Amino acid sequence: MDPEATRKARIAVLQEEIDFIHYANELYWRQANPSDAAKAEYYRRQDRLEEIRSELAELRKALSSSPQSDSFFDPNSAPTRVGHFSGEV
């Protein structure tokens, strides 16, 4: 697999993970009185989101500097939530 395709695949996986984290966070926010374990999981998810955002920035930077780069990522476009978790609330 060529490096650009690998980067695009990784971006897709990370975006799906973000969707899952957002869904899990929505469930957490709906709890009237979350347990200590639920709070700990929430903070772990927040840490993971930071890691994902950093990795996505690096991947997108590498893609945008790639000579073969196409319009897979437009840094001026708004982020979208796509995935099987969208709309499930």
Secondary structure by P-SEA (a helix, b strand, c coil): ccaaaaaaaaaaaaaaaaaaaaaaaaaaaacccccaaaaaaaaaaaaaaaaaaaaaaaaaaaaaacccccccccccccccccccccccc
